Amino acid sequence: MKRKSSLISQQMSSQRKNTALLAVISLALGAAILSQAGLLAEAVQRVFVERATFSSVIALLGLLLIVMVVRTLLSYGNGKVGLRMAATAKTNMRAAVLQDLTQASMPSTLRGQTGGKVSIALDAVDEADSYFSQYMPRMMEAAIIPILILIVTFTEHANTGFIMLFTAPFIPLFMILVGLKTKNKSEEKYAQLAEFSGTFLDSLQGLVTLKIFGRAHRQQQEIERSSLGYRDATMGILKIVFTNTFMLESIVMLSIGIVALELAIQLLVFKSMTFHTAFLVLLLVPEFYSLLKNTGTAFHSGRTSMGAIHKVEQMLEETAGKSEDLNSTEGAGTSDKIVEIDNMPPIMELDHLRFQYARDSFELKTGEITMGPGEHIAIVGKSGSGKTTLLHLIAGLLKPASGTVRVNGSPLSQFDENAWFKHVSYITQHPYIFAGTLAENIAIGAGGNITSAEIERAAEEAGLAALTAQLEHGLGTFVGEGGRGLSGGERQRLALARAFLKRPAIILFDEPTVGLDLHTERVLQRSIAKLAKTATMITVAHRLYTIQQADKILFMDNGVLVDAGRHDELLERLPQYAEMIDIERKRGEHHE
């Protein structure tokens, strides 16, 4: 989905009042600049040429002081309006980024580096400040004030007006040439920053793993490489800035010099103009070029900001595009969304699913399978056979290239994603625990307002009561990011407590009891059995106990769903299954 207008256009259209206010202030500022020049020229004429007394020009000087104060206030006002526009735009853009990330489809959310997304949401949005706080006020001033100065200059002395008219275009022309390069460099800079942020955050999150495998030094070199890449991109922009400033100063100095020379010839050689006129024009010319020069600097800042805004826009378009593509993969031509579904265990059907992560890579295929409401389904197979991929397809975390997942007879693609996930709980072997209290982490499982009593009941049903009883602050105990301070079994119980609070119609497990001690496993099995009474449960199963208890077993082999049936049925008709069960049984006996 292409956005109808650019992000900048959207922000500007939402700030029409501020833009109009900038125009009014700029017009008033132009009038103040002209008045200041006129009054100063008049004061100098009376004092130094006409030799007037100080008392006779006191009123004129007082008026000049008032105009200078007004000019200062108007300049300040323009800056304040610009800052207000920047603050509003940044708030809107950051809200748009966060909204897109939270409302994006699950598959698109799983893509990309977290650090890169954080970099765009924070750094790139912050960089957009200059466009609204500097570029827009300066451009508005440049669109109004130089024209007023030119009109007055032409009225006073046409020759100077023509010189200004002919030399002025060199400044915007040079600005455009430099600005285009700056925008490209800015985009390169933010690509480097996103890469640097992603590498750095990945390294922090996996620091223990890197140390264990002796890769910390190599990852340090990778961070250094990313950092140097970002430095080079930044220095490239600064190089353009200094070149830009030097060229602008040179053009302005040369232009003012030509005007001053022409005025001197007219005033001293040809004596064809008065001192008052020459001095007034000489006061206005630097103002004219100074405005254009400031516009040049602001233009550079604006182009840098536009590069950053383009990165934000790109991210929003990619997220929206991926979400739309993924939503249209299944059920093409169906635009109706089922807003809500019953919180009852549904009938689920897999209809000839096909899925590939990438071309020429692992491919998953299924036939037609029906899973009844409230059934316990076990997905089994060797490591790498596609069990977790199939679970993700059933969950709606991945979209099939062809075929359909049906829920109560309707394609899963027609369901509103948020409504669907309200009725689904997915518990992995390593559930994510956020930095916060145990209660806050459990409460993530509920959509609406919940009471502390409901959280306590969910914790008790998940087998967390013994743990919370030992803790001084109970469910108010703070746990670290990633669940620091909790054992594997405690993390699993916390994840189950989320599910008990949610009371889902479908529970998906990537068997969470693997790797836990026998006592913890039994506690979890009891909780899982209790939770499964009111839901359809689909488990990627490794334990023989789980497999034998299943109502239906889906056997995967090398990406293909080979067969489905009960344990005894598959033992009879599927040699690969019988062989796998035999291996599992021997492994169990060995552990005992």
Buried (B, 14 or more C-beta within 10 A) or exposed (E): EEEEEEBBEBBBEEBEEBBEBBBBBBBBBBBBBBBBBBBBBBBBBBBEEEEBEEEEBEEBBEBBEEBBEBBEBBBEBBBBBBBBBBEBBBEBBBEBBEEBBEEBBBBBBEEBBEBBBBBBBEBBBBBBBBBBBBBBBBBBBBEBBBEBBBEBBBEBBEBBBEBBEEBBEBBBEBBEEBBEBBBBBBBBBBBBBBBBBBBBBBBEBBEEEBEEEEBBEEBEEBBEEBBEBBEEBBEBBEEBBEEBBEBBEEBBEEBBEBBBEBBEEBBEEEEEBEBBBBBBBBBBBBBBBEBBBBBBBBBBBBBBBBBBBBBBBBBBBBBBBBBEBBBBBBBEEEEEEBEEBEBEBBBBBBBEBBBBEEEEEBBBBBBEBEBEBBBBBBBBBEEEBBBBBBBBBBBBBBBBEEBBBBBBEBBBBBBEBEEBBBBBBBBBBBBEBEEBBBBBBBBBBBEEEBEEEBBBBBBBBBBBBEBBEEEEEBBEBEBEEBBEEBEBBBBBBBBBBBBBBBBBBBBBBBBBBBBBEEEBBEBBBEBBEBBBEBBBBBBBBBBBEBBBBBBBBBBBBBBBBBBBBEBEBBBEEBEBBEEBBEEBEEEEEEEE
